[in-house]
Amino acid sequence: MTPKAAIQRITAILRATTLRRQLSIAFALGMLMLALFGSLVSSIQSTRQVRQLLQAQGILAAETLAQGSQLALMYNASGNAATALRLALAAPDVLRVEIRTVDDRLLVGMDHDGNTVAPLKALDLQGDRPYLEDESSDAWSFVAPVTIERNAASPFEAAGADSIPLGYVRIVQSKATLQQMRTEIFRANFLISFFFALLFLWLIRFLTGRITAQLEQATREAQAASRAKSTFLASMSHEIRTPLNAVLGYAQLLEHDPQLPPALQANVAPITKAGNHLLHLLSDILDLSKIEAGQMALHATGFDLHALVDEVALLFVLRCRQKGLQWRCEKHVAAPCPVDGDAGKLRQVLINLLGNAVKFTEHGSVTLRVSAAHDGIRFDVADTGPGIAPEDQALVFEPFRQTDSGSRHGGTGLGLAIASRQVQMMGGHLALESRPTLQGACFTFTLPLAHATAHEAARMAAPSQAPLRLAPASHPALLVVDDNPDNRHILSAMLANMGASVQQAGSGDAALQMLRRQPADLVFMDIRMPGMDGMQTLARLRQEWGAAAPRCVAITASALAHETERYLAAGFDGFVAKPFLFSQIGDCLQRQLGVQFVAEDARAGAEARLEVPLKLSMPPRWHSDVATALDSGWASGVTALLEEMARVQPHARAFVHRVAALLMEFDMDAVRNELRKVHHE
């Protein structure tokens, strides 16, 4: 096994262990290395001291032998040194001794066992003091000169400065004691260090055990909270989507009803827009966990920035009027302005900022300003409210943090935090400028929105709300299964409006009985139904018909990601979330059955009814009111003025229908062009 493979294997093993065990292993290895290193350092230091002591003993032994060898060297008689030799060899670790004459002749040489030994190498004396002559890996060699004073009365008197050399002695001393003591010192130090390492290891395991127990408890609580949050979000999603399906569904049916008067159609359009925004907002709330985890994804598409600003403005014109505020919408960009970006998140950011501006402003104005900048498109939302104190400005972008005025006005404290993070995701930075009691607050951000392609621009220029009709050759048989009559009726009406043949069933059993009588090409199956739910009905359907079973699409208000995966894994061929949208249903039919659609352009129909030029005129006041309503984006006001024209000039009703159709598409420039045809009285 290569070192790299060994490291990878060890890493994999460590990753598979618990945090407590990883900490224990790391601490044990650290303490072991510390014990080894400490023992080694201590052993080296202690061995140095023992070494110096043993060398001093060797020099002392050589000096003692030299003193006892004077008579033997003076009279050239080795027997006179027998006692000194015996004492020297009795010392621990002495391997051999030599007594040599001044001319380097061996007088006597003996080993530790008393055997005569051959002489070692000759020596040149270095001074008149004992010294260490040589050192090998297992022994030392000490040398001491033997001298006698010239005028000494006795050889036992100490030698003075004027002395006569008689010879020298050599003692070879083993290092066995040093090596043994080194081993014992290292062993003792290591055992002591290892004991303390085990003690500290036990302490650290005890402490980490308490900490990890708390962490595990916190993890269990966090997981329980996460499950509770997921359950709450799933329940909230289902409970909100169910009534929202009725609101959006019937609003779309009214929008596509050719018999509905233009004034009512114009009033239905804001309902649809507001419902769509609520749907987008619900999706963003369900994605809160993704925002917290940094996993929120952008959905960049081509859109008309000018039209998006008009849509947002339409939501706040009436709110400002109701509070007596002046509404200003300044658009310093081209119309249309095709760009690439996440229209949904931009819409939510603007609605969050404008909603706060209207909520906190009691007098004055609220302004939305869109302008071109050198690095993209700049957005400013300004108000003349109380402003935000400097000490609170750093807190307004934190989740669940509110100023005192924010607490008085209610709210969750999430709006600005989500808006700030979404602006960052889109490549911008949300900034705040506020001076309390003077100029209110102004939120500013710049987004690097690239210009859309020519294809996207052409697609956006086309009517986006044109009704869809199945091509003449496409007549699929469809079955809608839902226990909720409103949901069942809305989806059936949408499908019938497209030109499909639709049957309805209120339960799983009723659906199976109906399919036995008359097969269907595609079944829209609700998931939550009393008795036999959608998944059980699908299983019965597959069991009874096998490969001949019709394709089934799940329809439910439970639209979380893990739930949709569960539905598809259960065998559903597709999934449609409530509330239903015409475009969503049309895409589903195309994917599942491959049908083709043709678009009925309401604008073309309006133009076809105006083949004969009309001579229209209205009073100056009417023109002034229309201009004011258009500049403020007040679609309902424009519609009311058009109805006034229709009452005064009945022959202008076709013209009113045409302008109302353009108004439904928020094509304000086209509306202005048409209204220029109305002369002043």
Legacy VTK file of the C-alpha trace (Angstrom):
# vtk DataFile Version 3.0
C-alpha trace
ASCII
DATASET POLYDATA
POINTS 681 float
0.000 0.000 0.000
1.363 3.388 -1.006
1.643 6.188 1.580
-1.056 8.133 -0.241
-3.438 5.160 -0.154
-2.666 4.598 3.530
-3.433 8.231 4.335
-6.692 8.029 2.393
-7.679 4.846 4.228
-6.916 6.385 7.623
-8.874 9.494 6.661
-11.857 7.367 5.630
-11.738 5.457 8.929
-11.605 8.685 10.932
-14.535 10.142 9.011
-16.588 7.069 9.856
-16.017 7.497 13.604
-17.836 9.763 16.022
-16.560 13.188 17.030
-15.820 11.962 20.535
-13.699 9.096 19.234
-11.893 11.389 16.815
-11.052 13.760 19.661
-9.868 10.849 21.801
-7.643 9.481 19.034
-6.179 12.894 18.300
-5.527 13.608 21.979
-4.066 10.138 22.593
-1.679 10.484 19.655
-0.715 13.956 20.804
-0.084 12.841 24.374
1.884 9.807 23.161
4.114 11.981 20.997
4.477 14.438 23.863
5.403 11.611 26.250
7.975 10.236 23.814
9.488 13.629 23.130
9.521 14.612 26.800
11.030 11.282 27.831
13.686 11.558 25.145
14.660 15.091 26.151
14.715 14.180 29.840
16.737 11.039 29.105
19.309 12.975 27.099
19.708 15.575 29.829
19.963 12.973 32.608
22.367 10.837 30.576
24.659 13.843 30.109
24.886 14.280 33.873
25.547 10.560 34.464
28.168 10.607 31.712
30.034 13.464 33.380
29.873 11.650 36.720
31.231 8.372 35.282
34.029 10.199 33.462
35.007 11.930 36.701
35.090 8.524 38.419
37.311 7.147 35.652
39.783 10.026 35.932
39.859 9.613 39.721
40.518 5.871 39.348
43.386 6.566 36.926
44.894 9.130 39.305
44.624 6.697 42.226
46.294 3.918 40.201
49.077 6.315 39.198
49.852 7.090 42.831
49.914 3.372 43.664
52.277 2.577 40.783
55.242 4.812 41.790
57.262 2.075 43.567
56.608 -0.440 40.810
57.937 1.974 38.164
60.857 3.210 40.325
62.133 -0.342 40.894
60.738 -1.865 37.701
58.863 -4.428 39.794
55.249 -5.116 38.862
54.607 -6.880 42.151
54.804 -3.588 43.981
51.648 -2.486 42.125
49.560 -5.562 42.885
47.441 -3.866 45.499
46.812 -0.827 43.318
45.905 -3.069 40.365
43.504 -5.102 42.468
41.771 -1.987 43.742
41.529 -0.496 40.254
40.072 -3.677 38.722
37.583 -3.920 41.573
35.997 -0.650 40.505
32.730 -1.062 38.497
32.947 -1.145 34.674
36.806 -1.260 34.568
37.736 -3.569 31.686
41.545 -3.433 31.815
44.497 -1.523 33.306
48.058 -0.875 32.108
51.195 0.391 33.820
53.858 1.633 31.403
57.358 2.923 31.868
58.515 6.288 30.699
59.861 4.731 27.502
56.350 3.308 26.779
57.269 -0.251 27.745
54.411 -2.260 29.254
55.282 -3.084 32.831
52.039 -4.872 33.582
48.657 -5.215 31.809
45.636 -7.003 33.237
41.931 -7.349 32.396
38.920 -7.482 34.716
39.359 -11.253 35.225
43.046 -10.904 36.217
44.419 -12.162 32.916
47.478 -10.622 31.338
46.626 -8.615 28.239
48.590 -7.417 25.263
49.574 -3.763 25.227
47.409 -1.171 23.547
48.711 1.530 21.271
51.586 3.772 22.398
50.821 7.143 23.862
52.276 10.630 23.829
51.545 12.134 27.212
49.577 15.390 27.229
50.628 17.275 30.353
50.987 16.057 33.877
47.286 15.725 34.762
44.918 12.741 34.291
42.706 13.041 31.182
40.344 11.192 28.853
42.483 9.681 26.132
39.920 8.085 23.852
36.230 7.199 23.618
34.451 4.528 21.594
30.813 3.502 21.404
31.182 1.142 24.369
34.176 2.306 26.464
36.387 5.188 27.666
40.170 5.171 27.973
41.698 7.289 30.785
45.411 8.087 31.189
47.296 9.448 34.218
51.070 10.236 34.340
53.211 8.758 37.164
55.853 11.163 38.558
58.013 11.635 41.672
59.490 14.836 43.116
63.244 15.136 42.843
63.871 15.995 46.492
61.047 13.942 47.964
62.018 12.154 51.109
59.492 9.487 50.350
57.687 8.372 47.209
54.425 8.900 49.049
54.956 12.627 49.231
53.037 14.730 46.718
54.768 15.624 43.527
55.721 19.250 43.140
56.569 21.440 40.205
60.049 19.894 39.865
59.170 16.235 39.332
60.640 13.276 37.489
58.308 11.244 35.117
58.336 7.547 35.863
55.713 6.409 33.340
51.926 6.390 33.093
48.878 4.242 33.735
45.853 3.569 31.491
42.387 2.468 32.592
39.729 1.302 30.090
36.231 1.758 31.544
33.043 0.276 30.021
29.924 2.365 29.186
27.569 -0.407 30.260
26.430 1.486 33.340
25.819 4.606 31.268
23.760 2.725 28.694
21.806 0.887 31.366
21.054 4.098 33.224
20.062 5.809 29.971
17.551 3.033 29.252
16.197 3.064 32.788
15.887 6.860 32.820
14.032 6.831 29.480
11.755 4.014 30.645
10.968 5.736 33.929
10.304 9.081 32.268
8.152 7.475 29.590
6.116 5.522 32.128
5.528 8.651 34.195
4.590 10.668 31.088
2.388 7.856 29.831
0.622 7.670 33.176
-0.151 11.381 33.076
-1.146 11.039 29.410
-3.639 8.334 30.340
-4.908 10.516 33.163
-5.377 13.482 30.828
-6.918 11.211 28.207
-9.465 10.008 30.722
-10.191 13.600 31.710
-10.574 14.718 28.108
-12.859 11.781 27.330
-14.913 12.636 30.379
-15.185 16.281 29.361
-15.804 15.538 25.688
-18.366 12.969 26.738
-20.304 15.674 28.535
-19.849 18.120 25.660
-20.771 15.613 22.953
-23.775 14.533 24.984
-24.923 18.138 24.995
-24.135 18.436 21.281
-26.030 15.245 20.524
-28.978 16.519 22.537
-28.810 19.839 20.683
-28.579 17.947 17.382
-31.622 15.866 18.255
-33.512 19.001 19.215
-32.413 20.737 16.003
-33.492 17.739 13.945
-36.820 17.668 15.754
-37.216 21.404 15.135
-36.311 20.891 11.489
-38.884 18.121 11.176
-41.451 20.326 12.905
-40.604 23.192 10.556
-40.886 20.921 7.530
-44.225 19.622 8.785
-45.423 23.161 9.431
-44.277 24.374 6.011
-45.913 21.405 4.309
-49.161 22.004 6.184
-49.019 25.747 5.557
-48.298 25.182 1.881
-51.281 22.879 1.538
-53.645 25.084 3.531
-52.697 28.256 1.626
-52.511 26.729 -1.830
-55.991 25.219 -1.551
-57.934 28.529 -1.231
-55.409 30.287 -3.468
-56.244 27.763 -6.171
-59.848 28.973 -6.134
-58.824 32.644 -6.250
-56.329 32.260 -9.084
-58.342 29.651 -10.932
-61.565 31.642 -11.151
-59.625 34.843 -11.888
-57.961 33.172 -14.860
-61.288 31.807 -16.085
-62.768 35.300 -15.914
-59.787 36.730 -17.759
-60.320 34.260 -20.587
-64.082 34.779 -20.745
-64.808 36.748 -23.954
-68.262 37.728 -22.677
-66.903 39.595 -19.640
-67.149 43.418 -19.994
-63.783 45.187 -20.415
-64.171 47.065 -17.144
-64.524 43.810 -15.232
-61.659 42.240 -17.157
-59.435 45.140 -16.123
-60.507 44.621 -12.502
-59.745 40.909 -12.687
-56.185 41.494 -13.915
-54.934 42.905 -10.571
-56.457 39.905 -8.787
-54.476 37.566 -11.013
-51.292 39.570 -10.579
-51.700 39.729 -6.803
-52.496 36.009 -6.664
-49.406 35.198 -8.700
-47.314 37.313 -6.376
-48.782 35.508 -3.365
-47.910 32.222 -5.035
-44.337 33.388 -5.618
-44.141 34.630 -2.053
-45.330 31.267 -0.762
-42.643 29.533 -2.801
-40.022 31.862 -1.342
-41.219 31.155 2.200
-40.954 27.431 1.525
-37.404 28.054 0.290
-36.399 29.742 3.561
-34.333 26.725 4.548
-32.476 26.990 1.244
-31.711 30.640 1.940
-30.369 29.744 5.384
-28.239 26.973 3.884
-27.047 29.114 0.995
-28.699 26.798 -1.523
-31.240 29.184 -3.021
-30.882 29.136 -6.813
-31.514 31.896 -9.306
-33.966 31.331 -12.163
-32.768 33.706 -14.842
-35.111 34.278 -17.782
-35.783 37.057 -20.217
-38.382 39.610 -19.129
-39.463 43.154 -19.849
-38.218 45.344 -17.008
-40.586 48.146 -17.997
-43.605 45.824 -17.757
-42.432 44.340 -14.450
-42.141 47.806 -12.916
-45.657 48.619 -14.168
-46.994 45.437 -12.560
-45.389 46.274 -9.226
-46.524 49.887 -9.431
-50.107 48.790 -10.033
-50.100 46.994 -6.669
-49.225 50.167 -4.735
-51.133 52.932 -6.529
-54.388 52.243 -4.694
-52.634 51.635 -1.369
-50.991 55.039 -1.596
-54.271 56.687 -2.551
-56.013 55.039 0.396
-53.407 56.486 2.801
-53.412 59.878 1.132
-49.834 59.481 -0.105
-48.449 60.705 -3.377
-47.247 57.856 -5.594
-44.352 58.431 -7.949
-43.003 55.921 -10.442
-40.030 57.255 -12.397
-38.786 54.990 -15.182
-35.659 56.270 -16.896
-35.230 53.172 -19.045
-36.366 52.317 -22.545
-39.781 50.786 -23.156
-39.777 47.884 -23.709
-36.586 47.029 -21.825
-35.791 43.320 -22.387
-33.282 42.018 -19.837
-32.073 38.672 -18.489
-32.510 38.022 -14.769
-34.652 36.498 -12.042
-37.904 38.423 -12.462
-39.582 36.684 -9.522
-36.916 37.638 -6.989
-36.655 41.184 -8.341
-40.434 41.530 -8.051
-40.375 40.301 -4.460
-37.529 42.657 -3.507
-39.397 45.654 -4.913
-42.665 44.627 -3.259
-40.915 44.157 0.102
-39.260 47.569 -0.083
-42.361 49.378 -1.349
-44.570 47.616 1.194
-42.358 48.873 4.026
-42.291 52.374 2.535
-46.096 52.581 2.374
-46.502 51.014 5.821
-44.177 53.435 7.621
-45.105 56.624 5.750
-48.033 58.636 7.090
-47.605 61.850 5.086
-45.820 62.793 1.897
-44.867 60.424 -0.892
-43.490 57.042 -1.891
-41.220 56.896 -4.926
-40.000 54.032 -7.101
-37.192 55.138 -9.387
-35.587 52.930 -12.064
-32.629 54.271 -14.019
-29.684 53.104 -16.079
-26.265 52.983 -14.381
-22.780 52.297 -15.708
-22.785 48.852 -14.059
-26.424 47.845 -14.635
-29.885 49.025 -13.633
-30.320 51.089 -10.474
-33.430 50.851 -8.292
-34.365 53.428 -5.640
-37.283 53.127 -3.218
-37.691 56.352 -1.244
-40.282 57.586 1.236
-40.901 60.587 3.453
-41.579 58.555 6.572
-39.955 58.851 10.015
-36.674 57.361 8.820
-34.428 54.912 10.640
-32.118 55.851 13.505
-28.370 55.401 12.808
-28.029 52.817 15.579
-30.828 50.736 14.008
-29.653 50.894 10.398
-27.192 48.020 10.849
-29.933 45.825 12.337
-32.714 46.165 9.775
-31.110 43.606 7.433
-30.856 40.932 10.157
-33.623 38.291 10.365
-36.318 38.851 13.005
-34.818 42.213 14.022
-37.144 45.210 14.072
-36.855 48.825 15.085
-39.282 50.306 17.597
-41.436 51.705 14.803
-41.329 48.348 13.043
-42.618 46.597 16.146
-45.486 49.084 16.392
-46.507 48.463 12.788
-46.296 44.668 13.079
-44.551 42.209 10.816
-42.056 39.376 11.149
-38.827 41.261 10.541
-37.920 38.967 7.639
-38.733 41.182 4.661
-35.581 43.295 4.528
-33.346 40.350 5.478
-34.696 38.239 2.611
-34.566 41.210 0.229
-30.928 41.896 1.119
-29.892 38.281 0.540
-31.795 38.070 -2.718
-30.149 41.255 -3.994
-26.757 39.768 -3.098
-27.627 36.586 -5.010
-28.486 38.676 -8.066
-25.102 40.410 -7.936
-26.009 43.613 -6.100
-25.904 45.189 -2.662
-28.882 46.664 -0.837
-27.898 49.970 0.777
-29.833 52.236 3.111
-29.651 55.997 3.409
-31.783 57.552 6.119
-31.828 60.690 8.215
-34.624 60.476 10.803
-37.309 63.205 10.797
-35.769 64.869 7.711
-36.039 62.892 4.492
-37.296 59.473 5.501
-35.479 56.442 4.103
-34.117 55.470 0.708
-33.164 51.898 -0.197
-30.891 51.565 -3.222
-29.435 48.664 -5.167
-27.936 48.146 -8.618
-28.268 44.870 -10.524
-26.089 43.793 -13.466
-29.063 42.930 -15.707
-27.847 42.022 -19.183
-29.915 42.867 -22.237
-32.023 39.949 -23.454
-31.497 38.388 -26.871
-33.542 39.400 -29.870
-35.507 36.146 -29.576
-36.367 36.881 -25.946
-37.314 40.446 -26.831
-39.652 39.208 -29.544
-41.172 36.670 -27.184
-41.787 39.299 -24.514
-43.317 41.660 -27.049
-46.002 39.062 -27.773
-49.105 38.950 -25.545
-48.255 36.801 -22.535
-51.824 36.193 -21.467
-53.201 35.033 -24.812
-55.654 32.170 -24.279
-54.470 28.715 -25.372
-56.636 26.486 -27.540
-55.924 22.918 -28.557
-55.160 22.477 -32.231
-58.096 21.093 -34.288
-56.476 17.659 -34.536
-55.967 17.410 -30.754
-58.991 16.250 -28.761
-57.696 14.319 -25.716
-60.072 12.685 -23.246
-59.198 13.822 -19.739
-60.353 12.861 -16.241
-60.044 15.180 -13.222
-60.152 13.427 -9.826
-60.433 15.676 -6.753
-62.638 15.591 -3.666
-62.785 19.420 -3.552
-65.579 20.618 -5.892
-63.980 24.040 -6.454
-60.617 22.573 -7.411
-62.312 19.997 -9.620
-64.437 22.632 -11.353
-61.546 25.063 -11.887
-59.250 22.522 -13.516
-62.075 21.055 -15.589
-63.082 24.539 -16.772
-59.482 25.362 -17.697
-59.142 22.156 -19.697
-62.528 22.651 -21.360
-61.558 26.242 -22.157
-58.567 24.838 -24.016
-60.871 22.568 -26.040
-60.411 19.221 -24.268
-63.088 16.660 -23.397
-63.203 16.487 -19.596
-64.877 14.194 -17.055
-64.896 14.650 -13.283
-64.720 12.267 -10.323
-64.913 13.134 -6.638
-63.082 10.100 -5.239
-60.684 7.318 -6.145
-63.469 4.711 -6.338
-65.560 6.955 -8.597
-62.538 7.493 -10.849
-61.962 3.740 -11.262
-65.629 3.150 -12.083
-65.628 5.989 -14.607
-62.471 4.678 -16.301
-64.039 1.226 -16.613
-66.943 2.803 -18.523
-64.955 5.284 -20.592
-61.138 5.246 -20.820
-59.165 8.493 -20.669
-55.898 9.610 -22.238
-54.709 11.432 -19.120
-55.853 11.479 -15.479
-55.283 14.451 -13.161
-55.265 12.824 -9.708
-55.451 14.666 -6.382
-53.213 13.161 -3.693
-55.136 13.892 -0.497
-58.628 12.407 -0.717
-60.787 10.695 1.921
-61.047 6.950 1.661
-58.700 5.861 -1.100
-56.129 8.604 -1.670
-54.390 9.413 -4.934
-51.426 7.079 -4.472
-53.659 4.142 -3.542
-55.903 4.879 -6.526
-52.863 4.932 -8.805
-51.717 1.553 -7.459
-55.188 0.055 -8.103
-55.203 1.599 -11.572
-51.808 0.148 -12.482
-52.775 -3.235 -11.029
-56.052 -3.429 -12.948
-55.006 -2.036 -16.339
-51.279 -2.792 -16.344
-49.436 -1.315 -19.323
-52.755 -0.114 -20.804
-53.390 2.213 -17.863
-53.703 5.899 -18.792
-50.971 8.340 -17.856
-51.520 9.961 -14.461
-50.456 13.385 -13.220
-50.486 14.202 -9.504
-52.278 17.404 -8.485
-51.906 18.615 -4.914
-51.254 21.634 -2.772
-48.395 19.775 -1.053
-45.606 20.991 -3.295
-42.413 20.597 -1.276
-39.462 19.140 -3.163
-39.262 15.879 -1.202
-43.019 15.362 -1.644
-42.892 15.766 -5.432
-40.044 13.253 -5.552
-42.181 10.835 -3.537
-45.100 11.203 -5.949
-42.911 10.562 -8.986
-41.281 7.585 -7.262
-44.761 6.156 -6.594
-45.412 5.973 -10.343
-47.009 9.277 -11.327
-45.971 10.473 -14.769
-45.932 14.131 -13.779
-46.834 16.671 -11.147
-48.858 19.896 -11.168
-48.951 22.076 -8.061
-51.968 24.033 -6.943
-52.967 26.741 -7.680
-53.384 25.901 -11.351
-52.098 28.212 -14.072
-53.118 28.033 -17.719
-49.495 27.989 -18.852
-48.693 25.249 -16.335
-51.598 23.069 -17.489
-50.729 23.648 -21.142
-47.104 22.631 -20.587
-48.265 19.491 -18.779
-50.538 18.455 -21.675
-47.730 19.010 -24.160
-45.268 16.909 -22.134
-47.656 14.060 -21.358
-49.657 13.782 -24.608
-47.643 15.756 -27.149
-50.671 17.889 -28.102
-50.327 21.146 -30.017
-51.842 24.530 -29.134
-52.832 27.609 -31.070
-52.970 31.033 -29.393
-55.986 33.302 -29.641
-54.656 36.836 -29.566
-57.122 39.101 -27.812
-55.338 42.128 -29.210
-55.717 40.899 -32.777
-59.409 40.329 -32.165
-59.781 43.851 -30.839
-57.954 45.263 -33.839
-60.134 43.257 -36.204
-63.211 44.928 -34.761
-61.805 48.358 -35.543
-61.336 48.182 -39.252
-63.347 51.444 -39.725
-61.636 54.556 -38.256
-63.705 56.269 -35.574
-63.885 59.924 -34.738
-63.613 60.153 -30.949
-63.404 63.193 -28.708
-63.564 63.886 -24.971
-63.321 66.967 -22.715
-59.873 68.296 -21.596
-60.563 67.186 -18.012
-60.935 63.606 -19.232
-57.603 63.783 -21.039
-55.917 65.207 -17.924
-57.335 62.459 -15.698
-56.259 59.747 -18.164
-52.726 61.139 -18.305
-52.524 61.210 -14.501
-53.804 57.629 -14.195
-51.361 56.382 -16.829
-48.386 58.134 -15.251
-49.203 56.601 -11.864
-49.890 53.151 -13.310
-53.506 53.203 -12.062
-55.089 50.714 -14.448
-58.458 50.734 -12.678
-58.635 54.510 -13.034
-57.967 54.265 -16.765
-60.687 51.626 -17.046
-63.201 53.847 -15.244
-62.428 56.718 -17.612
-62.846 54.402 -20.601
-66.248 53.354 -19.284
-67.128 57.034 -19.015
-66.223 57.405 -22.707
-68.393 54.408 -23.609
-71.374 55.934 -21.807
-70.937 59.313 -23.475
-70.150 57.890 -26.920
-71.732 54.444 -27.409
-70.057 54.055 -30.807
-66.681 54.019 -28.974
-67.363 50.730 -27.171
-65.224 48.716 -29.600
-62.396 51.168 -29.040
-62.827 50.761 -25.275
-62.615 46.967 -25.633
-59.397 47.294 -27.562
-57.732 49.604 -25.038
-58.937 47.404 -22.154
-57.282 44.387 -23.800
-54.011 46.299 -24.042
-54.431 47.422 -20.444
-54.779 43.809 -19.298
-51.346 43.156 -20.806
-49.887 46.223 -19.033
-48.776 47.554 -22.404
-48.982 51.183 -21.270
-47.154 52.533 -24.296
-49.686 50.926 -26.641
-52.493 52.334 -24.460
-50.997 55.813 -24.775
-50.734 55.435 -28.543
-54.408 54.450 -28.792
-55.597 57.251 -26.507
-53.817 59.804 -28.659
-56.506 59.063 -31.249
-59.077 60.646 -28.946
-59.391 64.330 -29.790
-60.025 67.222 -27.399
-63.504 68.698 -27.511
LINES 1 682
681 0 1 2 3 4 5 6 7 8 9 10 11 12 13 14 15 16 17 18 19 20 21 22 23 24 25 26 27 28 29 30 31 32 33 34 35 36 37 38 39 40 41 42 43 44 45 46 47 48 49 50 51 52 53 54 55 56 57 58 59 60 61 62 63 64 65 66 67 68 69 70 71 72 73 74 75 76 77 78 79 80 81 82 83 84 85 86 87 88 89 90 91 92 93 94 95 96 97 98 99 100 101 102 103 104 105 106 107 108 109 110 111 112 113 114 115 116 117 118 119 120 121 122 123 124 125 126 127 128 129 130 131 132 133 134 135 136 137 138 139 140 141 142 143 144 145 146 147 148 149 150 151 152 153 154 155 156 157 158 159 160 161 162 163 164 165 166 167 168 169 170 171 172 173 174 175 176 177 178 179 180 181 182 183 184 185 186 187 188 189 190 191 192 193 194 195 196 197 198 199 200 201 202 203 204 205 206 207 208 209 210 211 212 213 214 215 216 217 218 219 220 221 222 223 224 225 226 227 228 229 230 231 232 233 234 235 236 237 238 239 240 241 242 243 244 245 246 247 248 249 250 251 252 253 254 255 256 257 258 259 260 261 262 263 264 265 266 267 268 269 270 271 272 273 274 275 276 277 278 279 280 281 282 283 284 285 286 287 288 289 290 291 292 293 294 295 296 297 298 299 300 301 302 303 304 305 306 307 308 309 310 311 312 313 314 315 316 317 318 319 320 321 322 323 324 325 326 327 328 329 330 331 332 333 334 335 336 337 338 339 340 341 342 343 344 345 346 347 348 349 350 351 352 353 354 355 356 357 358 359 360 361 362 363 364 365 366 367 368 369 370 371 372 373 374 375 376 377 378 379 380 381 382 383 384 385 386 387 388 389 390 391 392 393 394 395 396 397 398 399 400 401 402 403 404 405 406 407 408 409 410 411 412 413 414 415 416 417 418 419 420 421 422 423 424 425 426 427 428 429 430 431 432 433 434 435 436 437 438 439 440 441 442 443 444 445 446 447 448 449 450 451 452 453 454 455 456 457 458 459 460 461 462 463 464 465 466 467 468 469 470 471 472 473 474 475 476 477 478 479 480 481 482 483 484 485 486 487 488 489 490 491 492 493 494 495 496 497 498 499 500 501 502 503 504 505 506 507 508 509 510 511 512 513 514 515 516 517 518 519 520 521 522 523 524 525 526 527 528 529 530 531 532 533 534 535 536 537 538 539 540 541 542 543 544 545 546 547 548 549 550 551 552 553 554 555 556 557 558 559 560 561 562 563 564 565 566 567 568 569 570 571 572 573 574 575 576 577 578 579 580 581 582 583 584 585 586 587 588 589 590 591 592 593 594 595 596 597 598 599 600 601 602 603 604 605 606 607 608 609 610 611 612 613 614 615 616 617 618 619 620 621 622 623 624 625 626 627 628 629 630 631 632 633 634 635 636 637 638 639 640 641 642 643 644 645 646 647 648 649 650 651 652 653 654 655 656 657 658 659 660 661 662 663 664 665 666 667 668 669 670 671 672 673 674 675 676 677 678 679 680
